[in-house]
Amino acid sequence: MRYASPFFIPPKAAPLISHLPPPHPTFLNPHIPIPSFAFQENLLYNPHMLDPKLANDTITAIATPPGDGGVGIIRISGVNCRAIAAKVFRPASQSFTDFTPYRLHYGHVLDNEGRELDDVLAAFMPGPNSYTGEDVIEINCHGGRAILAAVLEEILALGARLAERGEFTYRAFMNGRMDLTQAEAVAEMIHAPTKAAMHLAQVKLSGLLGEKISALRLRLEHLRGLLTVAVDFPEDEIDCLSPDTLITTSSEVRTEIDTLLVAVDRTRAWREGALVVLAGRVNAGKSSLMNALLGRNRAIVTDQPGTTRDYLEESINLDGLNIRLADTAGIRKTDDAIEAAGLEMGRELMEKADLVLFLADCTAPLNDDTMITANKLDTKKVLAVLNKSDLPGFDTTHGAPLADLNFETIAISAKTGSDIDTLCARIRDRVLHGAGQPDPDELAPNARQAAVLASASEELLLLEQDTEAEIPYDLLSVRLETACNTLSGITGEITSNEILNAIFDSFCIGK
């Protein structure tokens, strides 16, 4: 199964621009009311879209992000979309009789009193070769919030229902236009923080992950069939399934599943970004380093200790990798309740971090508070930064206690920028564990898919152990059936409504 593009057009039906409009300035009417629902990004998910009684509703929503822009798109999907669009659309061409598929029609949207709201381009995409698998109309308006809200209000008044979050993609899933891995990939594409994350989502959007899972499940289903024959005809002389064959096949499938799980960790930083926390004693230069990495003055830098009492968070891009930098309060003993709370937040961030940049002012020996904190850190995710290399008293031997803890160390000057590029390279390498860019065809399951794969892998391991323990075949078939059904949950062939709700709730309205 291949992904149905939201702009799917058959090869022989190239879109045509009919009757292009003359240049027309956008006019925002301040008297047009904006419905409160029109741009609610955080609208609570309503599970009624899973109600089969409402599956035939014609739905509509603004498909472009909130805010003003050059173009805004309103999408309508359902059996009545063309009839509704015909009531609000007045074509500019006198030869227009109906919406021709895959052609852009120029005209105006009218309100219920016949007044022009906007000049638009409307396109009709008939099902089943549309994004949702249903008849779809997309109206391209000027991108003002008031314009889009006014047009949407007219469409709703004619009987369309405001779409829930992800309902257009949900319908594409229910109508067989995509499997659940592809539906999830749509959201991942939209929220991709980097180009690499976009490519990883695109691979899944093409259907390759779904095809891989289906192939693995098919092997297990074949094994299940042989197991059923062995149980139903135990007295036959034909040995249709030996224990060795059962173990070998199960192990091969489990190995392929585990390979997919390895890719989850290997690509997580590309898909989700990484948290890098700056920690160390007061006046170690954390805020200066934050500013140096950002290339601008974001954190306040003074000679007075304890300038940062809370934590600051900003994002940087290191050669395509999204990094969230967190500058934490300087480590020291304090009776100040506010500063103590900031220190506690810093400790929590260090526990969650993918990498901790532990700064040390190497113009003086490290104090006890610094070493107490350093001893509590995970060596694998600490990079000790020996700062202030520009000062005369700088001595790397002051950082020797950190090296004794097996921390990797690097000397820099946050003030002058000396060796900052080297530090950036080390940050990127440590976060990626030396893996580099993901393969263009890498199959990287998301967190939900990874959890399901891990469950299937565990079930197969137990199947192999039970087979070695000579557990009867009829009991083994239960484990094999569980593994098959578990894998079906990834592609959506067997998935509960609760899981579907959680998945499509991550979408924006209009997608």
N, C-alpha and C positions, 0 to 999 in steps of 0.2 A: 504494500500500500504506500502510495506516495502522497506527500503533503499537498493539500488543496490551497493554493495561494489565495490570499484575500483579494488579489487582483487577477484571478485566473481568467485567461482569455484563450479560447481555442486557437491553434496555430493559424487557421485560415480565416480567422475573424479578427483581424487587427482593428484596434479602436480608431474611430474616425472622429474628427472634430467637426461638428456641423454648426454652421452659422455662428462663428466666433463673435463675441460681443465687442462693441467698441469700448475704448478705455472708459472706465466708470469709477469715480471716487467713492470709497465706502462712506456711507453716511450713517452715523449712529444716532438713533432717536432716543434721547434720554427719557422719553415718556413710555417706552416699551418696558413693561415689567419683566424681570428675570425670575422665572420660577426657582424656588429654593432648592429643588431637587436637581436642577440642570447640571450643576458642576460639583456635586457632592462626591469627592474622591474617597471619603471614608464611610460611605453609606454601608450600613450593616447588611451582610449577605442574607438574602431571603431564600430559604430552601424551597419555596413554592415553584421554582422553575423545574424542580424534579417531579412535580405533580403531573402525571400523564394527562390530566384533564386540561392543563394549560399548555400542552406541547404544541397545539395548533394555533396558539395566539400569534398575532403579528406583533413583533417587538421592534422597538426603535431606541436609539441612544446617540449621543454625540460621540463620534469615534476618535476625535482628535483631542489632545490634552487641553485642560483648562487654561485660559489665558487668551490674550489677543494675538492674532497672527494673520498672515496673508490669506490663508485658506482654512476653513473648518468644514469637517465632513459629518453629515448625519446619515446614519445607516438604518435601513428598514429591512426586516427579514420576515418572511411569512407569506401565506397564501394571499393575503389582501394587500401586500405592499404596493403592487402596481396600481390598484384601484385607489388607494389612499394618496399615492404620489400624483395621480392624474387630477385629483381634486384640488391640490395645492399648487400644481405646476401649470403655468401658462407659457406655451412654447413661443419662441420668437418667430419661428418659421410657420407660414400659413399651410405648408404642405405636411406638417406634422399630423399624424393620425394616432400614433401609439408609440410607446417606447420600443425602439429597435434594440435588440440585444447588442451589447458591447459597443455601443455608440454613445458619445457624449452629446447630449441635447442641451442647447442653450435656451434659456427662458427666464421667467421670474416666478418666485414663490409669492402667493397671495394669502392674505388673512381671510377670515370668514366673511368680511365685508367687501372683499375684492380689492383691497389696497395692496400695493406692492411692498413686500418686506425686503426682498433682496433679488439681485440678478444672479443666477446660479447656472451650474452645469450638472445635469442629472444623467446617471448611467444605470442601465438595467442589466442584471446578470441572472438569467433564469437558472433554476435548479434543474438537475442535481449538480451542474458544473459550476456552482458558486462556492463561496467560502463556507456557508452554513449547510449547503446541500439543498436549500430552499430558494425560492425566488428572492432576490435581493435588489433593492434600489439604494444607490448612494447619491446624496445631494451635496454637491460641492458649493458651499457658500463662502462669503467673505468671513474671515476668522474672528470677528468681534463677538464677545460674550453675549451682548444683547441680541445680536442678529441670530446667532445659533439658538439661543433660548426661545426667541419668538417663533422661529421656524419649528422647533421641536414641539412647542406648545400647540401649534396648529395641527401637527401630525398626531399628537396624543388625543386631541379633541375629536379626531376622525376615527378613533377606535383602536389605535395601536397602544400597546402597553409598554411602559418604560422597562427596558431590559435590565436584568440583574447583572451583577458582576460576572463577567466571563460567559454570559448566556449565549452569545453568538458562537463562541468556541465550543461551548457545551453542546449546542445543537449540531455543530460540525462533527463532534464526537459521536453523538447519538445517531446521526444520519450516515455514519460510516465513512465520512470524509477524512478522518484521521483516527488513529488509536490514541490511547491515553498518554503514551510517551510523547507523541507529537503535540497533543494538546498542552501538556506541561512545558514543552519546548517553546511554545508560542510565548508563554509568560516569561520564560528564561531569556528569550530573545529581547523582549521589551525591557527587561531589567538588567541586561548584561552590562557589567561595569567596565569591561574592556573589550577590545577587538577580539582577543583570544576567546573570551567567554562567549562572544557572539558566534564565533565559528563553531565552538563546542555545541552550542544550542542548535545551530544550523544543521549539524550532522544528525542530531536526534530528530529535528524537524523533517528531515528527508525520509524518515521512517526506518533508518538503519538499526537503531536500538530495538525498536519493536520487532523487526525482522529477526534480529539476533536472538531475542528472548523467545520468539515463536519457534525458531529452529531448535533451541535447547529443549523447549517444552515438548516439541514433536518427538524428539529422541526419547524423552522420558515416557511419553504416551505409548510409543512403540514398545518400550520395555514393559510398560504396564500391561499392554495387550498380551505379551508373551507370558507374563506372570499370571494373568488370568487364565490362560490356556493351561498352564502348569498346575494351577489350583483345581480347575474344573475337570481335567483329565489326568489325574495322578497315576492311573494304572497303565497309560499308554507307554509303549516301549520307546517312543521318540522322546529324546531329551531336548525339549524346546528351549529351556533356559537353565543353564548350569549356574551354581552360586558364583563361580569365578567370572562368568560373563556379566552377571548382575552387578557384581562389585566393580568390575572394570568400567562398564558403561556409566554407572553412577559416578565413579571417580572422575571420569573424563568430563562429564557435564559439570561436576562440582569445581573442577579446575578452571573451566572456562568462566564460571560464575565468579570464582575468586579473582580471576584476572580483571574482570569488570570492577570488582570491589577495590582492587589496587589502584585503578584509574581514578576512583573517587578521591582518594587522598592525594594522588599525584596532581590532580587538576583543581583541587578545592580553592587554592589561592587565586587561580585564574578566574574561577567562576564566582567566587564570593568576595575576593579581596582578602587582605591580611591585616591584622592588628599588630602594630609595632609600638611598644610602650617605652617612653624615655623615663628612666628612674635613676636615683642617686641622691647623695647628700645635698643639702642646700648649697647654692652657689657653685655647683659642679659644672654648670654651663648647659643645663637641659634646655632652658628657654632659648638660649643663643643657638643651640644646635637645631631646635625646632625651626627657628627663623631661617637658619642657613639651609636647611633641607627644603623649606617652602620657597625660599628665594624672596621672602618679604618679611616685614616685621609684624608678626602675628602675636607673639608673646611679649609681655613687658620684661625688659632686662634692666636690672639695677644692681648696684653693689650691696644693697640691703638684703640680708638673708630672708628666705621665706616669701619672696614676691608672689610665687604661684601657690595658692592655698587650695584651690579646687583643681580640676584638670581641664586642659584644652584639647580639643580633637579637630584635626584637619586631614584632608586627603591629598596625596601626591601620586603622580604616575611615574613609576620607574620602568622605563622602556616597555610600556604596555601593561605593566602590573600595577593594579590599584592597591595603594597602601594607606591605611588609616593610622595616622600618627597621633599618639596621646602623650601630652606633656603633663607629668604628675607632680604633686607637691614634693618638695625636697625633704629627705629623710633627716629627722632630728627629734629629740625629746621635746615635748611641748605640753603645757597645761591649757593651751587655748583649745576650746571645744571645737571651734570651726576648723582650725588647722588639723586637729586630730581626726575629724571626720574626713577631711581631704586626704590624709595619709592612709586611712582605711580604704577609701575608694581607690587609691593608687595601688594598694596591695591586691585588691580584687581584680583590677585591670591586669596586673602582672600575672595573675593566675590564668586569666583568659587569653593572654597575649600569644600570638604566634612567635614573636621574637621580642625579647627585652633588651633594649640598649642601656646597659648599666654604666652610667657615666662616673668617672672618677677624676677629681682635680689632682693631677699628678705634680703639682708644685708643692705638695705636702703629703705626709703619710696618711693613709686611710684611717678614719676613726672607728671605734668599736661598733657604733650604730650601723655604719655602712657594712661592716663585715657580718654583723648579725643578720641583716637583711639579705646579703649576698649568699650566705650559707643556706638560706631557705629556698633559693631559686633552683629551678631545674637547669642543670648544666647544658642540656641539649638545646635550650631555647634562649641562651644568654650570649650576647656579644658585648664584651667589656670595652668601653670607649675611653681611652686615656686622653683626657682633654687638656687644653691650654699648652700645647706644644710650642706656642709662640712666645711664652714667657721664659725668662732666664733661669728660673728655678725649676723648670720642668725636668722630671727624672722618671723614666719608665720603670725604674726599680720600685717606685712607690706603688705601682700597680701589680707587683709580683704576687701579693696575697691572692689577687683575683686569678692570676695565671695558675697558682697552686690549686685552685678549685676547678681546674680544667676548663676555665672560661677562655674562649678565643679572645684575643686582645688586638686592638688597633689604635694607633696614636693619631690624633687629629688636633686641629685648632678650629673650634666653632666660630671664633671671633674673626679670624682671617680667611677661613674657608679652606685652609690647607688640608689636603687628603680627604675632603668631603666626597669627591667623586669615587675614591676608593671605597669609602664607607658605604656609599649608595650601592656599589656593585656587590659588596659583601652582604648588605641587607637583602638584596634581591636574591642572591645565591642561597642564603640561609633560609629564607622563607620558602623558596622553591625546592630546598634540599638538593640543589644541584641538578634538578631535572630539566631546566630550560623550558623553551616553548613546547606546548603540547603538540602532538602529531595532528596534522590537518584532519585526519579521519578518526581521531580518538573518540571512543564511545565512553562518555563519562556520565554515569547515572547521578541523579540528584539524591538528596537526603532520603526522601521517601522510597525511591527505587532501591537505594542501597540497603535500607532496612529490610525490604522485602527479599532482596537477593541474599542477604545474610541469613535470613530465616530459612530460605530454600536450601542454601548450602548446608546449614546445620542439620536440616531434616535428611538430606542425602548422606551426610556423614553418619548419622544415627542408623540410616538404612544399611550402610556398609558394615557397621559394627554389629547390627542385629543379624545380618546375613552370615558374618563370620561366627557368630554365636549359635548358628543353626536354628534361629527362630523360624517357625513355620511360615511358608510362603503367603498364606492367607492373611497373616498379621503384617507381613512386610508390605503387602499391597496397600495397606492403610497409609503407611509412611510415603509410599510412592505417589498415592493419590493426593496427599497433603502437599507434597513438593510441586506437583503439576498445578494444583489449584493456586498455590502461592505465587508461582510464576505468572499465572493468568491475571493476577491482581496488578501486575506491572503494566500490561497492555490494556487493561480495562475489561477483559472478557468476563472476569468475576471480580467485581468491586462493589463494596457497600456504598450506600448513599452518603454515609458520614464521611467516607474518604473522598468521594466526589465533591461534596460540599467544601471540604478543606482545600482541595486542589483549585477549584474554580473561584473560591473566595479570594485567592491571591491575585486574580485578574483585576483590571480596571473596568469600569463601566464602559461599554462601547466596543469591547473586544470579545 
